[in-house]
Amino acid sequence: MANRKKSLKFSDAIKSASPTAFSTMVKPIGSLCNLDCHYCYYLDKENIYGKKEPKMSEELLEEYIKQYIEANDIPVVTFAWHGGEPLLTGIDYYRKAVEFQNKYKGDKQIENTLQTNGILVNSEWCEFWRENDFLIGISIDGPKSIHDAFRLDKGGKPTFDKVVASIEMMAKHSVKYNTLSTVNSLSEGRGADVYRFLKSIGSQYMQFLPVVEYVSQPQGSRRPNIVTPDTEGSYLAEWSVSAKGFGQFMNDIFDIWVMSDVGRYYVQLFDVSLAQWVGAQPGLCAFTETCGDALVVEHNGDVYSCDHFVYPEHKVGNITEGTLAEMIKSNKQFAFGINKRNTLPTQCIQCKYYFACRGECPKHRFDITESGEKGLNTLCAGYKLFFTHVDPYMKFMAEMLAQKQPPSMVMQFARQRMGFMM
């Protein structure tokens, strides 16, 4: 195990010598948000900056955009605007951002994505997004009974009705959007309900994010702090999904999708899984063998290795003192990336579904294997449940693709197979 932690593969060498291609998640307003979602791991980041997080200045915004475009040796550069709530900057801020992008893009194509809670969406935002071809991610956890349990505003009021109204407004204005839904304790056993609900509000592109968090309650704090499991006094948060609950949630959605919706509705985990079965790049860092290609840029120019590791020990620099090109190629970032593979327990490496899972995200690796090794993903049992369930259908779709046939042919296969099994 000790040797493997320091091991390098030929693929690592190829990657380090390849043209620079990476993404950034930029947080121009830091963790400032108009909601107080129970499970938000980012609200606590205000503590790193003394609870003072001003908006990224226009000068710093221009420097970030310039560096990011110049550092990427690829024809298409995608900006991911995040928070907190990125709409709190105001719409003129993004008009300026687009102006800077056009100034520095050269012959590169620029794309923009933005993740919002939907509360501040209005027709002016929608018109701007459509005119500038933004792809909007909107957070909604499912039906009202699930969404309003944990996604509350600062006054403790529910947000479901406003978010649904914002989705309807985006659809009316022909804004491109997808939905991001957490899978939490209230989601368990309701995969089919959540999926049908998201289809009913017009979502065709869905992402499901499992929530497993540990918290502590510092004296005088208004809300529990989300902490690492080894923090003294920490405990599993009430909203956390169980491993098998998450796996079954995804299985229930998959069963509807694979019989009726292939090619019409898109679920990120299903797309990622098919990529793994055909040996293609999965397109999501949690399921790649190594990571480190997705930096986070904070409101003051600080840069961190990953959105889930915004801690002082994972800071790789500041764009006023160095460049993004230097940081993405730094030894510290390289080590962060290969540690995704090299710190996995032997049990994971030997698992038949390692090719599909790759240990998932390191943020979830806080369990212990039967042999006593640290670093087992706490969702392991759920992913095994899911990958075992989808295996025959993924193999069928992979075979269809090899024959240059559409993967949607799996629907007839699934109906026959599931009908026989029932």
Steps between C-alpha positions, in 0.01 A plus 500: 500500500780742589664454159171542315440835667806635320457310174477660158351352185590561139162672468608746771807591299295542184254723683772720648658549156170554314363839395346681795126442530319561827188657644439753773202562721501870579320642803478877443289548811671233712261307724255790530150362447136599547409147614590304810489142369563258785744284306701775325869424549598841365330741740762424764780619269431856612696408813819473291465864398393644833136501395579782256461403136470799267420459134796426272613835362477573129879524485537155653220364282683617189826346619330168572331489159821592322706236684241227460461544126874527441581194718274260309654353186162389366256656253202521740535659845209459742439735792306361799349774719412379847452604860346552746241655276671652194198715404568717806769676296232659284450455128740779393784299649446223245460749219848620593625140519377431146670819385830380650455155345457654156805716560732206570348202318696535178395211276372291792133425559362607839223319686335600827321295764347638817354324803217679682245428770242679283375753753617811312415385148293749302431578134806727472730218610327260263538731202870552580562125530322422176675778309841386628431127482554424870421150627327534837505241775211543741481329838178317583488186711172355381138541610409764757513257795867423428619837371355716777634282781858623460503782240379798703571871478674705768169544678429128505232525233453239222624568147334235283232718340748769400743248347227333293382843380857582396528175304176582320635847422823360356306260282280784377811699402668195335788500748709182497497341844550180693397403852725413793336298777656384822422147611449525874332305776151606387575388144543137604231277353373781277722476193207439266304787654790743462570394141138530391473838672810636323362383168168668579668841541685464172845386607668290234852509647531388861784478748464321832744582778519266803523688830703339777638741757630519853427802716593653833317764699745765626381694801313811393470390137160550336541190286708183510836525325574239235830338596716197427394176675816497716411836657449467874131496587386452139199288412320387184257768387132410508459583132765253383390227260595140580723317252241242402228764506691697238564191288135400506392857424707495182385146411135605522563790263704282267220243467260763370761664278637184340155379398355830378729800489838416342587774253228731631609568858857511622625409847863585568585181690357286218703688238813467713440128549456433130826685431676269747355188338622608155839621626445869429573795725210530748490879499460523878807521723350283776515202262840555343803306618682818599372854544645846556371662180228710664630795701291736711557875481372699797375858509842634606700302244593209727518171314429157651549147372128415496158635592469239774842577647489874561721478806827683568709186443359467147562857389730499196544874454339832411461641150650833611822324597521223239317370198239230458730339243769462768258374765336230289848365413639533854637200689243558774207479258651202320535314831142588593381352172685167510417450869143433389630168370801439720325534835227247423484185713608175335138381522399777258775430249401131494125567470334387175338841470812707556500583127159666546531652846871595528435550871261787420583836662765514778260720701302182582793276593479480875401137568725204581520171309449159661878460509543828686619727216386859508355685202200289403226704338205521735267452200677184385209265570264731311720522193544122497124464516460740208780367278390141552145595404588693184777269377297296244344813353830685479654201323211496255532871425877468463443222247250714310751784480769259379261400221424868428144450619316743732519422875124559516457145367560395859140593584353199323765278657420644844126454466546135401756433772314676779171347391658156513653570843167625637 
